[in-house]
Amino acid sequence: MKRYRKMPGAAPTLSALPRDAMKRASSRSHFRPTVQKPPLSIFVITRNEADRLPKTLDAVRDLTDDLVVVDSGSTDDTVALAEQRGARVTFRAWEGYGPQKRFAEDLCRNNWVLNLDADEWIPPELADEIRILFRNGEPAADAYEIRIAEVFPGEGAPHPLAYALPPVRLYRRDRGRYSASPVHDRVDLAPGAKVARLKGIIHHFSVRSIGDQIAKLNAYSDQQVDDLAARAKSIATWRIFTEFPLAFLKAYVVRRHCVRGIYGFITAMNFAFFRWLRVAKDYERRAIRREQERRKR
């Protein structure tokens, strides 16, 4: 039998091994240990998210056997990319954030659910924290808040001082559900539900570009004004003069965009414009309605 002499300080390469040994070594090099997945469903709503969705889904592939995507009519590769990653994809025409997410909740197979947006990413340490919650059975709380911090273009991760919103994202379906509101993206919990907060942070890649952000905020302001009209509500006219500066201070100072350089200033300006725009559009809607009523007399 041919013998292989080991050189000092070196290990034999695969090509230097007998064929059967090479097969065993190759098999070991591609071995991936089985990860115990918690009884958790993860759902995402999408529309034209082919550029961001793969990263979102890849980060949670070891957290669930039930990945649900509700798509509202993507014209790119969103659906195909989701299906390639094992997601159950269902089409539903867009009716607003709350209705879409409630529909997705109903498709989930597990009582425990985690909601992510298509532009959000769970880092490994947060995935481990979620997995540990289920290690000994049911988590102690009924719902968990998870902080979400924006990652601006040019950043690889949220700034250490970035402001983070802490909504409920991980919860029991029998203790909470998304609001039916088309614009208010929140989980309404049952009275007495126990809420805790995780340490990890969701990374939010919300801004593709300045132009994309403005288009998104413009469309969202339309939805907010439509929601106000549907509920017979309105915004005080005097806020046309105060909304922009106060909203800018809220974003730039309170939410600490001031520590994030030029892009922080730009984003604070866009936020302020969006907040002002919904006030202006509401005023315009009421002015048009008054004129229409005057003409009918």
LINHUKA-V630193 format. One line per field, one symbol per residue. ss: DSSP state (H for helix, E for strand, - for the rest). burial: + if it has 16 or more other C-alpha atoms within 10 Angstrom, else -. A space follows every 50 residues. Layout:
ss=???
burial=???
This chain:
ss=-------------HHH--HHHHHHHHHHH----------EEEEEEE---- --HHHHHH-------EEEEEE------HHHHHHH---EEEE-----HHHH HHHHHHH----EEEE----EEE-HHHHHHHHHH---------EEEEEEEE -------------EE--EEEEE---EEE--------EEE-----EEEEEE EEEE-----HHHHHHHHHHHHHHHHHHHHH--------HHHHHHHHHHHH HHHH--HHHHHHHHHHHHHHHHHHHHHHHHHHHHHHHHHHHHHHHH-
burial=-------------------------------------+++++++++++++ -+++-++--++++++++++++++----++-++----++++---+-+++++ +-+++-++++-++++++++++++--++--++-------+--+++++++++ ++----++---+++-+-++++++-++++++-++-+++-+----------+ +++++++-----++--++--+-+++++-------+----+--++--++++ ++--++++++--+++-+++++++++++++++++--------------
